[in-house]
Every structure is written in C-alpha cells, then in structure tokens.
C-alpha cells in the first residue's frame, strides 16, 4: 500500500458486466483490483469520466467484492491499459459509501 492510499487493494480477475446508468449501454469487463472505496476495471473501449455505472459480477459470486458493487459508482478516470492483453482501457471507479470508516481491509 502506498502512503497516499488509505485502503489496501485486492488483486483479482473477475469477469463482470457494467451498465452506464444514464444511457443503458452495457460493457463487458473484468475487475482487476478493488479496495473499500474503489474498483479498477479492464474494458474494451473508453468511458466518460463522471459517468455512473452499475457493475454486476458475471459469476454472481458472494463476498466482499459482490457487496462492494451494490453501492453507486462513478468513473473517476479512464486511461489506455498498461498491459493491453484482453482489454484496451482501464477505468477507475469511485464507490460511494455511507459509513466511511477511516481504514478497512476488504
């Protein structure tokens, strides 16, 4: 964890589907990593910063990641993938949280 990060990241590679809330556009993607307040997704096309997404795991697996994804999320950044294998862009989602604890491991 770097000094500026408040939350530990958990690396994973979970297939998922996202829906852009305003347009209904569906995007196939993979969760690359996540923390208590954010998710990094690999996607096949750029998405607009500020857009709100609803992300669903394709496997429907329970656990910390599934519970994180029920909260509202907005795209905080979009950039070309660092390792363009199965996807061409990465997006960072800021996940809203009502309780906002100071620090928590997922």
MARBA-3410 file (N, C-alpha, C, O; in Angstrom, 1 decimal):
106
0.9,-1.2,0.0,0.0,0.0,0.0,0.9,1.2,0.0,1.8,1.3,0.8 ~ 0.7,2.2,-0.9,1.5,3.4,-1.0,1.0,4.4,0.1,-0.1,4.3,0.6 ~ 1.9,5.3,0.5,1.5,6.3,1.5,0.2,7.1,1.2,-0.5,7.4,2.2 ~ -0.1,7.4,0.0,-1.3,8.2,-0.3,-2.6,7.3,-0.3,-3.7,7.9,-0.3 ~ -2.4,6.0,-0.3,-3.6,5.1,-0.3,-4.1,4.9,1.1,-3.3,4.6,2.0
-5.4,5.0,1.3,-6.0,4.7,2.6,-6.5,3.3,2.7,-6.7,2.8,3.8 ~ -6.6,2.6,1.6,-7.2,1.3,1.6,-6.3,0.3,0.9,-5.8,0.6,-0.2 ~ -6.2,-0.9,1.4,-5.4,-1.9,0.8,-6.2,-2.4,-0.5,-7.4,-2.7,-0.4 ~ -5.4,-2.6,-1.6,-6.0,-3.1,-2.8,-6.0,-4.7,-2.8,-5.0,-5.3,-2.4 ~ -7.0,-5.3,-3.3,-7.1,-6.7,-3.5,-7.1,-7.0,-5.0,-8.0,-6.5,-5.7
-6.1,-7.7,-5.5,-6.0,-8.1,-6.9,-6.9,-9.2,-7.2,-7.0,-10.1,-6.4 ~ -7.6,-9.2,-8.4,-8.4,-10.3,-8.8,-8.6,-10.2,-10.3,-8.1,-9.3,-10.9 ~ -9.3,-11.1,-10.8,-9.6,-11.1,-12.3,-11.0,-11.7,-12.5,-11.1,-12.8,-13.0 ~ -12.0,-10.9,-12.0,-13.4,-11.4,-12.0,-14.1,-10.8,-13.3,-14.1,-9.6,-13.4 ~ -14.7,-11.7,-14.1,-15.5,-11.2,-15.2,-16.7,-10.5,-14.7,-17.4,-10.9,-13.7
-17.1,-9.4,-15.3,-18.3,-8.7,-14.9,-18.9,-8.0,-16.1,-18.4,-8.0,-17.2 ~ -20.1,-7.4,-15.8,-20.8,-6.6,-16.8,-21.2,-5.3,-16.2,-21.7,-5.3,-15.0 ~ -20.9,-4.2,-16.9,-21.3,-2.9,-16.3,-22.4,-2.3,-17.2,-22.4,-2.5,-18.4 ~ -23.2,-1.5,-16.6,-24.2,-0.7,-17.3,-24.1,0.7,-17.0,-24.1,1.1,-15.8 ~ -24.0,1.6,-18.0,-23.9,3.0,-17.8,-25.3,3.5,-17.5,-26.2,3.3,-18.2
-25.4,4.1,-16.3,-26.8,4.4,-15.7,-27.6,5.3,-16.6,-28.7,5.0,-16.9 ~ -27.0,6.4,-17.2,-27.7,7.3,-18.0,-28.2,6.8,-19.3,-29.2,7.2,-19.8 ~ -27.3,6.0,-20.0,-27.6,5.6,-21.3,-28.1,4.1,-21.5,-28.6,3.7,-22.5 ~ -27.8,3.3,-20.4,-28.2,1.9,-20.5,-27.2,1.1,-21.3,-27.4,-0.1,-21.5 ~ -26.1,1.7,-21.8,-25.0,1.0,-22.5,-24.4,-0.1,-21.6,-24.2,0.1,-20.5
-24.3,-1.3,-22.2,-23.7,-2.4,-21.5,-22.2,-2.6,-21.9,-21.9,-2.5,-23.1 ~ -21.4,-2.9,-21.0,-19.9,-3.1,-21.2,-19.5,-4.3,-20.5,-19.6,-4.5,-19.3 ~ -18.9,-5.2,-21.3,-18.2,-6.4,-20.7,-16.9,-6.0,-20.2,-16.1,-5.3,-20.9 ~ -16.5,-6.5,-19.0,-15.3,-6.0,-18.4,-14.8,-7.0,-17.4,-15.4,-8.1,-17.2 ~ -13.6,-6.7,-16.8,-13.0,-7.6,-15.7,-12.6,-6.7,-14.6,-12.1,-5.6,-14.8
-12.9,-7.1,-13.4,-12.4,-6.4,-12.2,-10.9,-6.8,-12.1,-10.6,-7.9,-12.0 ~ -10.0,-5.8,-12.1,-8.6,-6.0,-12.0,-8.1,-5.9,-10.5,-7.3,-6.7,-10.1 ~ -8.7,-5.0,-9.8,-8.4,-4.9,-8.4,-9.5,-4.0,-7.7,-10.2,-3.3,-8.4 ~ -9.5,-4.1,-6.4,-10.5,-3.3,-5.7,-10.1,-3.0,-4.3,-9.2,-3.7,-3.7 ~ -10.6,-2.0,-3.7,-10.4,-1.6,-2.3,-11.8,-1.2,-1.7,-12.8,-1.4,-2.4
-11.8,-0.7,-0.5,-13.1,-0.4,0.1,-13.8,0.7,-0.6,-15.1,0.7,-0.6 ~ -13.1,1.6,-1.3,-13.8,2.8,-1.9,-13.6,2.8,-3.5,-14.0,3.8,-4.1 ~ -13.0,1.8,-4.0,-12.8,1.9,-5.5,-12.6,0.5,-6.1,-12.2,-0.5,-5.5 ~ -12.7,0.5,-7.5,-12.6,-0.7,-8.3,-11.9,-0.2,-9.6,-12.2,0.8,-10.1 ~ -10.9,-1.0,-10.0,-10.2,-0.8,-11.3,-10.7,-1.9,-12.2,-10.6,-3.1,-12.0
-11.3,-1.5,-13.4,-11.8,-2.4,-14.4,-11.1,-2.3,-15.7,-10.6,-1.3,-16.0 ~ -10.9,-3.5,-16.3,-10.4,-3.5,-17.7,-11.6,-3.6,-18.6,-12.5,-4.4,-18.5 ~ -11.6,-2.6,-19.6,-12.7,-2.5,-20.5,-12.2,-2.5,-22.0,-11.0,-2.2,-22.2 ~ -13.1,-2.7,-23.0,-12.7,-2.7,-24.4,-12.8,-1.3,-25.1,-12.3,-1.2,-26.2 ~ -13.3,-0.3,-24.4,-13.5,1.0,-25.0,-13.4,2.0,-23.9,-13.7,1.8,-22.8
-13.1,3.3,-24.3,-13.0,4.3,-23.3,-14.5,4.7,-22.8,-15.4,4.7,-23.6 ~ -14.6,5.1,-21.6,-15.8,5.5,-21.0,-15.6,6.9,-20.4,-14.5,7.2,-19.9 ~ -16.7,7.7,-20.3,-16.6,9.1,-19.9,-16.4,9.2,-18.4,-17.1,8.6,-17.6 ~ -15.4,10.0,-18.0,-15.2,10.3,-16.6,-16.5,11.0,-16.1,-17.0,11.9,-16.7 ~ -16.9,10.6,-14.9,-18.1,11.1,-14.3,-19.3,10.3,-14.5,-20.3,10.4,-13.8
-19.3,9.4,-15.5,-20.5,8.6,-15.8,-20.7,7.6,-14.6,-19.7,7.2,-14.0 ~ -21.9,7.3,-14.3,-22.2,6.4,-13.2,-22.4,5.0,-13.8,-23.1,4.8,-14.9 ~ -21.9,4.0,-13.1,-22.0,2.6,-13.6,-22.7,1.8,-12.5,-22.6,2.0,-11.3 ~ -23.3,0.7,-13.0,-23.8,-0.3,-12.1,-23.1,-1.6,-12.6,-23.3,-2.0,-13.8 ~ -22.3,-2.2,-11.7,-21.4,-3.3,-12.1,-22.0,-4.6,-11.5,-22.3,-4.6,-10.3
-22.1,-5.7,-12.3,-22.5,-7.0,-11.8,-21.5,-8.0,-12.1,-21.0,-8.1,-13.3 ~ -21.1,-8.8,-11.1,-20.2,-9.9,-11.4,-21.0,-11.0,-12.3,-22.1,-11.3,-12.0 ~ -20.3,-11.5,-13.3,-21.0,-12.5,-14.2,-21.1,-13.8,-13.5,-22.1,-14.6,-13.8 ~ -20.3,-14.1,-12.6,-20.4,-15.4,-11.9,-21.3,-15.4,-10.7,-21.7,-16.4,-10.2 ~ -21.7,-14.2,-10.3,-22.6,-14.0,-9.2,-22.0,-14.4,-7.9,-22.8,-14.7,-6.9
-20.7,-14.3,-7.7,-20.0,-14.8,-6.5,-20.3,-13.8,-5.4,-20.3,-12.6,-5.5 ~ -20.6,-14.4,-4.2,-20.8,-13.6,-3.0,-19.4,-13.1,-2.4,-18.4,-13.5,-3.0 ~ -19.4,-12.4,-1.4,-18.2,-11.9,-0.8,-18.0,-10.5,-0.8,-18.9,-9.7,-1.2 ~ -16.8,-10.0,-0.4,-16.5,-8.6,-0.3,-16.7,-7.8,-1.6,-17.2,-6.7,-1.6 ~ -16.2,-8.4,-2.7,-16.3,-7.7,-4.0,-17.8,-7.5,-4.4,-18.2,-6.5,-4.8
-18.6,-8.6,-4.2,-20.0,-8.5,-4.6,-20.7,-7.5,-3.7,-21.5,-6.7,-4.2 ~ -20.4,-7.4,-2.4,-21.1,-6.4,-1.5,-20.6,-5.0,-1.9,-21.4,-4.1,-1.7 ~ -19.4,-4.8,-2.3,-18.9,-3.5,-2.7,-19.6,-3.0,-4.0,-19.9,-1.8,-4.0 ~ -19.9,-3.9,-4.9,-20.5,-3.5,-6.2,-22.0,-3.2,-6.1,-22.6,-2.7,-7.1 ~ -22.6,-3.3,-4.9,-24.1,-2.9,-4.8,-24.2,-1.4,-4.5,-25.2,-0.9,-4.6
-23.0,-0.8,-4.2,-23.1,0.7,-3.9,-22.9,1.4,-5.2,-22.4,0.9,-6.2 ~ -23.4,2.7,-5.3,-23.3,3.5,-6.5,-21.8,3.8,-6.8,-21.0,4.0,-5.9 ~ -21.5,3.8,-8.1,-20.1,4.0,-8.5,-20.1,5.0,-9.7,-20.9,5.0,-10.5 ~ -19.0,5.9,-9.7,-18.8,6.8,-10.8,-17.4,6.7,-11.3,-16.5,6.4,-10.6 ~ -17.2,6.8,-12.6,-15.9,6.7,-13.2,-15.0,7.9,-12.8,-15.4,9.1,-13.1
-13.9,7.7,-12.2,-13.0,8.7,-11.7,-11.9,9.0,-12.7,-11.5,10.1,-12.8 ~ -11.5,8.0,-13.5,-10.5,8.2,-14.5,-10.6,7.1,-15.5,-11.2,6.0,-15.3 ~ -10.1,7.3,-16.7,-10.0,6.4,-17.8,-8.7,6.6,-18.5,-8.3,7.7,-18.9 ~ -8.0,5.5,-18.8,-6.7,5.6,-19.5,-6.4,4.3,-20.3,-7.0,3.3,-20.1 ~ -5.5,4.4,-21.3,-5.2,3.2,-22.0,-4.6,2.2,-21.1,-3.9,2.5,-20.1
-4.8,0.9,-21.3,-4.4,-0.2,-20.4,-2.8,-0.2,-20.4,-2.2,0.0,-21.4 ~ -2.3,-0.5,-19.2,-0.8,-0.6,-19.1,-0.4,-1.9,-19.8,0.8,-1.9,-20.3 ~ -1.2,-2.9,-19.8,-0.8,-4.2,-20.4,-2.0,-4.6,-21.2,-2.9,-5.4,-20.8 ~ -2.1,-4.1,-22.5,-3.3,-4.4,-23.3,-3.3,-5.8,-23.8,-3.0,-6.1,-25.0 ~ -3.8,-6.7,-23.0,-4.0,-8.1,-23.4,-5.4,-8.3,-23.8,-5.7,-8.4,-25.0
-6.3,-8.5,-22.9,-7.7,-8.8,-23.2,-8.5,-7.5,-23.2,-9.7,-7.5,-23.7 ~ -8.0,-6.4,-22.7,-8.8,-5.1,-22.8,-7.8,-4.0,-23.2,-6.6,-4.2,-23.2 ~ -8.4,-2.9,-23.6,-7.6,-1.8,-24.2,-7.6,-0.6,-23.3,-6.7,0.3,-23.4 ~ -8.5,-0.5,-22.3,-8.6,0.6,-21.4,-8.8,0.1,-20.0,-9.3,-1.0,-19.8 ~ -8.4,1.0,-19.1,-8.7,0.7,-17.7,-9.5,1.9,-17.1,-9.2,3.1,-17.5
-10.4,1.6,-16.3,-11.2,2.7,-15.7,-11.1,2.5,-14.2,-11.1,1.4,-13.7 ~ -11.1,3.7,-13.5,-11.1,3.6,-12.0,-12.5,4.1,-11.6,-13.0,5.2,-12.0 ~ -13.1,3.3,-10.7,-14.5,3.7,-10.2,-14.3,4.1,-8.8,-13.6,3.5,-8.0 ~ -14.9,5.2,-8.4,-15.1,5.6,-7.0,-16.4,5.1,-6.6,-17.5,5.4,-7.1 ~ -16.4,4.3,-5.5,-17.6,3.7,-5.0,-18.0,4.4,-3.8,-17.3,4.6,-2.8
-19.3,4.9,-3.8,-19.9,5.6,-2.7,-20.0,4.8,-1.5,-20.3,3.6,-1.6 ~ -19.9,5.4,-0.3,-20.1,4.6,0.9,-20.7,5.6,2.0,-20.2,6.7,2.2 ~ -21.7,5.1,2.6,-22.4,6.0,3.6,-21.7,6.0,4.9,-21.8,7.0,5.6 ~ -21.0,4.9,5.3,-20.4,4.9,6.6,-19.0,5.5,6.7,-18.6,6.0,7.7 ~ -18.2,5.4,5.6,-16.9,5.9,5.5,-16.0,5.7,6.7,-15.6,6.7,7.4
-15.7,4.5,7.1,-14.7,4.3,8.2,-13.4,4.8,7.8,-13.1,4.9,6.6 ~ -12.5,5.0,8.7,-11.2,5.6,8.4,-10.3,4.6,7.6,-9.7,5.1,6.6 ~ -10.2,3.4,7.9,-9.4,2.4,7.2,-10.0,1.1,7.4,-10.4,0.7,8.5 ~ -10.0,0.3,6.4,-10.6,-1.0,6.5,-10.0,-2.0,5.4,-9.9,-1.6,4.3 ~ -9.7,-3.2,5.8,-9.2,-4.2,4.9,-10.5,-4.9,4.4,-11.4,-5.2,5.1
-10.5,-5.2,3.1,-11.7,-5.8,2.5,-11.5,-7.3,2.5,-12.3,-8.1,2.1
END
